[in-house]
Amino acid sequence: MDPSKLPGFLAKRLVKAAIVVLAIVVCNFFLIHAAPGDPASVIAGQSGAADERFLQQLRTQFGLDQPLYVQLWIYVKGVLTLDLGFSHRQQMPVATLILDRLPATLLLTGAAFAFAITLGITLGTLAAQRVGSWADSVITVLALTFYATPLFWVGLMLVLFFSVWLEWLPSFGMMSVGANLTGIAAVLDVAKHLLLPALTLGLFYMAVYARLTRATMLEVADQDFVKTARAKGVPEGQVVRRHVLRNALLPVITFAGIQAGQLVGGSILVETVFAWPGIGRLAFEALLARDYPVLMGVFFATSVMVVLFNLLTDLLYAVVDPRVEVA
């Protein structure tokens, strides 16, 4: 990619991203408000008072007595200034809640994504180089098994094996409660707690990347430029790295860019199983409590991350294959 085209490309994509996020914000607003039930009744029930006068005060306080288009306008104005509202359940601003929980989710999804993409490409490459062998069969069976197995079942089995039977790893939380660890000890403690949820979330996507890498490498290996490289006497390792794998990575990067955002959605289940304090678990708790501002705030944060991941994917195209021109 010509470096001179990069600023214009980024400007166009950022404008498109802003429009997409705004559309998602509006759709999420109507989707949440289409759900049955009265949030004021839930708030009143949590406070132990449910008379009509108190309900009316709550509707006035949270703007629920306003017409729907007025509520939408107020919410969109708040989003533009990063004011995502106030959580009645947590008694905290939604933006503060999300910023407190976001690092935990990014740590979990980042570790799971790195594990999935690294191991998936490695196993896919090994399978493609040994087509029809026992190694190819084992990798294929493992990939299909993890792809077809529900995440919650994998998580429960990992907890049962590593936490209950072997007692090697903790089964829930992000750190040891009351340990008051600092420095390297704190990092190692978080890493121990991270291992099982990251493994659970990453195994499914690892299976996808392994199968996709194997298929694309076999397709590229039959191309004329690969046969020409081998006919010229280029070492096999160099043929695989520079010619086959590099060209086969483009579909993998495309799929990984799409699924990077889906990892955040998939983390809701994993965070609930392992009591991981991220925005996925926050969304689940908000759903049970009908805490609409928190739900819409989580949806907004995840949509921004998905858009940014897609932008990063487009930029990676030029790194993997300089012949790709971004538009």
RAKA-V991882 format. One record per pair of residues at least 24 apart in sequence whose ideal C-beta (glycine too) atoms are under 10 Angstrom apart, sorted by the first residue. I is the first residue (numbers start at 1). GAP is how many residues later the second one is. Records with the same first field share a line. If there is no record, write none. Layout:
I=GAP ; GAP
//
This chain:
1=313 ; 314 ; 316 ; 317 ; 318 ; 320 ; 321 ; 322 ; 323 ; 324 ; 325
2=316 ; 320 ; 323 ; 324
3=315
5=313 ; 320 ; 321 ; 322
6=309 ; 312 ; 320
8=318 ; 319
9=302 ; 305 ; 306 ; 309 ; 316 ; 317 ; 318
10=301 ; 304 ; 305 ; 316
12=314 ; 315
13=294 ; 297 ; 298 ; 301 ; 302 ; 313
14=293 ; 294 ; 297
16=291 ; 294 ; 295
17=286 ; 287 ; 289 ; 290 ; 291 ; 293 ; 294
18=62 ; 286 ; 289
20=283 ; 284 ; 286 ; 287 ; 290
21=58 ; 279 ; 282 ; 283 ; 285 ; 286 ; 287
22=54 ; 57 ; 58 ; 281
23=280
24=275 ; 276 ; 278 ; 279 ; 280 ; 282 ; 283
25=47 ; 50 ; 51 ; 54 ; 55 ; 271 ; 274 ; 275 ; 278 ; 279
26=46 ; 49 ; 50 ; 53
27=272 ; 276
28=47 ; 264 ; 267 ; 268 ; 269 ; 270 ; 271 ; 272 ; 274 ; 275
29=39 ; 42 ; 43 ; 46 ; 47 ; 50 ; 263 ; 267 ; 270 ; 271
30=38 ; 42
31=264 ; 265 ; 268
32=43 ; 255 ; 258 ; 260 ; 261 ; 263 ; 264 ; 267
33=31 ; 35 ; 38 ; 39 ; 42 ; 259 ; 263
35=252 ; 255 ; 257 ; 260
37=253
38=26 ; 252
39=25 ; 49 ; 250 ; 251 ; 252 ; 253 ; 254
40=24 ; 25 ; 48 ; 250
41=249
42=46 ; 47 ; 246 ; 247 ; 248 ; 249 ; 250
43=45 ; 46 ; 246 ; 247 ; 248
45=245
46=42 ; 43 ; 243 ; 244
47=41
58=30
61=25 ; 27
62=24 ; 26 ; 230 ; 231
64=228
75=217 ; 218 ; 221 ; 225
78=215 ; 219
79=217 ; 218 ; 221
82=218
84=209 ; 210 ; 212 ; 213 ; 214 ; 216 ; 217
85=206 ; 207 ; 208 ; 209 ; 211 ; 212
86=205 ; 207 ; 208
87=195 ; 199 ; 202 ; 204 ; 205 ; 206 ; 207 ; 208 ; 210
88=201 ; 202 ; 203 ; 204 ; 205 ; 206
89=196 ; 197 ; 199 ; 200 ; 201 ; 202 ; 204 ; 205
90=192 ; 195 ; 196 ; 199 ; 201 ; 203 ; 204
92=202
93=200 ; 204
94=188 ; 192 ; 197 ; 198 ; 199 ; 200 ; 201 ; 202 ; 203 ; 204 ; 206 ; 207
95=198 ; 202 ; 205 ; 206
97=182 ; 185 ; 189 ; 194 ; 196 ; 197 ; 200 ; 201
98=181 ; 184 ; 185 ; 196 ; 199 ; 200 ; 202 ; 203 ; 204
99=180 ; 202
100=177 ; 179 ; 182
101=170 ; 175 ; 176 ; 177 ; 178 ; 179 ; 180 ; 181 ; 182 ; 197 ; 200
102=162 ; 176 ; 177 ; 180 ; 196 ; 199 ; 203
103=71 ; 174 ; 175 ; 176
104=70 ; 86 ; 90 ; 163 ; 167 ; 172 ; 173 ; 174 ; 175 ; 176 ; 177 ; 178
105=158 ; 159 ; 162 ; 163 ; 166 ; 171 ; 172 ; 173 ; 174 ; 175 ; 176 ; 177 ; 178 ; 193 ; 196 ; 197 ; 200
106=158 ; 161 ; 172 ; 173 ; 199
107=67 ; 83 ; 84 ; 87 ; 90 ; 91 ; 169 ; 171
108=66 ; 85 ; 86 ; 89 ; 90 ; 92 ; 93 ; 94 ; 155 ; 156 ; 159 ; 162 ; 163 ; 166 ; 168 ; 169 ; 170 ; 172
109=88 ; 89 ; 92 ; 93 ; 151 ; 152 ; 153 ; 154 ; 155 ; 156 ; 157 ; 158 ; 161 ; 162 ; 169 ; 171 ; 196
110=88 ; 150 ; 153
111=80 ; 83 ; 84 ; 86 ; 87 ; 88 ; 90 ; 91
112=82 ; 85 ; 86 ; 87 ; 88 ; 89 ; 90 ; 91 ; 92 ; 93 ; 94 ; 151 ; 154 ; 155 ; 158
113=85 ; 88 ; 89 ; 92 ; 93 ; 143 ; 146 ; 147 ; 150 ; 196
114=84 ; 88
115=80 ; 83 ; 84 ; 86 ; 87 ; 88 ; 90 ; 91
116=82 ; 83 ; 85 ; 86 ; 87 ; 88 ; 89 ; 90 ; 91 ; 92 ; 93 ; 94 ; 140 ; 143 ; 144 ; 147
117=85 ; 88 ; 89 ; 92 ; 96 ; 135 ; 136 ; 139 ; 142 ; 143
118=84 ; 88 ; 91
119=83 ; 84 ; 86 ; 87 ; 88 ; 90 ; 91
120=82 ; 83 ; 85 ; 86 ; 87 ; 88 ; 89 ; 90 ; 91 ; 92 ; 93 ; 94 ; 132 ; 136
121=85 ; 88 ; 89 ; 91 ; 92 ; 93 ; 96 ; 124 ; 127 ; 128 ; 131 ; 135
122=84 ; 87 ; 88 ; 91
123=83 ; 84 ; 86 ; 87 ; 88 ; 90 ; 91
124=82 ; 83 ; 84 ; 85 ; 86 ; 87 ; 88 ; 89 ; 90 ; 91 ; 92 ; 93 ; 94 ; 121 ; 124 ; 128
125=85 ; 88 ; 89 ; 92 ; 115 ; 116 ; 119 ; 120 ; 123
126=84 ; 87 ; 88
127=83 ; 84 ; 86 ; 87 ; 88 ; 90 ; 91
128=82 ; 85 ; 86 ; 87 ; 88 ; 89 ; 90 ; 91 ; 92 ; 93 ; 112 ; 116 ; 117 ; 120
129=85 ; 88 ; 89 ; 92 ; 107 ; 108 ; 111 ; 115 ; 116
131=83 ; 86 ; 87 ; 90
136=78
139=68 ; 71 ; 72 ; 75
140=67 ; 70 ; 71 ; 74
142=61 ; 64 ; 65 ; 68
143=60 ; 63 ; 64 ; 65 ; 66 ; 67 ; 68 ; 69 ; 71
144=63 ; 66 ; 67
145=58 ; 62
146=56 ; 57 ; 58 ; 59 ; 60 ; 61 ; 62 ; 64
147=56 ; 57 ; 58 ; 59 ; 60 ; 61 ; 63 ; 64
148=56 ; 59
149=54 ; 55 ; 58
150=54 ; 119
151=49 ; 50 ; 52 ; 53 ; 115 ; 116 ; 118 ; 119 ; 122
152=48 ; 117 ; 118 ; 120 ; 121
153=47 ; 120
154=42 ; 45 ; 46 ; 47 ; 49 ; 50 ; 116 ; 119
155=41 ; 42 ; 44 ; 45 ; 46 ; 48 ; 114 ; 115 ; 117 ; 118 ; 119
156=44 ; 117
157=43
158=37 ; 38 ; 39 ; 41 ; 42 ; 45 ; 115 ; 116
159=37 ; 38 ; 41 ; 114 ; 115
161=35
162=33 ; 34 ; 37
163=33
168=24 ; 27 ; 28
169=24 ; 25 ; 26 ; 27 ; 30
170=24 ; 25 ; 26 ; 104
171=25 ; 102 ; 103 ; 104
172=24 ; 25 ; 101 ; 102 ; 103 ; 104
173=101 ; 102 ; 103 ; 104
174=97 ; 100 ; 101 ; 102 ; 103 ; 104
175=102
193=81 ; 82 ; 83
194=80 ; 82
196=74 ; 77 ; 78 ; 80
197=70 ; 73 ; 74 ; 76 ; 77 ; 78 ; 79 ; 81
198=69 ; 72 ; 76 ; 78
199=71
200=66 ; 67 ; 69 ; 70 ; 73 ; 74
201=62 ; 65 ; 66 ; 68 ; 69 ; 70 ; 73 ; 75
202=61 ; 68
204=55 ; 59 ; 62
205=50 ; 51 ; 54 ; 55 ; 57 ; 58 ; 61
208=44 ; 47 ; 48 ; 51
209=43 ; 46 ; 47 ; 50
210=42
212=36 ; 37 ; 39 ; 40 ; 42 ; 43 ; 44
213=32 ; 35 ; 36 ; 38 ; 39 ; 42
214=34
215=33 ; 36 ; 37
216=28 ; 29 ; 31 ; 32 ; 33 ; 34 ; 35 ; 36 ; 39
217=27 ; 28 ; 30 ; 31 ; 32 ; 35
218=26 ; 30
219=25 ; 28 ; 29 ; 32
220=24 ; 25 ; 26 ; 27 ; 28 ; 29 ; 30 ; 31
221=24 ; 26 ; 27
223=24
245=75
246=74 ; 75
247=73 ; 74 ; 76
249=67 ; 68 ; 71 ; 72
250=66 ; 67 ; 70 ; 71 ; 74
252=68
253=59 ; 60 ; 61 ; 63 ; 64 ; 66 ; 67 ; 68
254=56 ; 59 ; 60 ; 62 ; 63
255=58
256=53 ; 57 ; 60
257=49 ; 52 ; 53 ; 54 ; 55 ; 56 ; 57 ; 58 ; 59 ; 60
258=48 ; 51 ; 52 ; 55
259=50
260=45 ; 46 ; 48 ; 49 ; 50 ; 52 ; 53
261=41 ; 42 ; 43 ; 44 ; 45 ; 46 ; 47 ; 48 ; 49 ; 52
262=40 ; 44 ; 47
263=39 ; 42 ; 43 ; 46
264=34 ; 37 ; 38 ; 39 ; 41 ; 42 ; 45
265=37 ; 41
267=35
268=30 ; 34
279=26
//
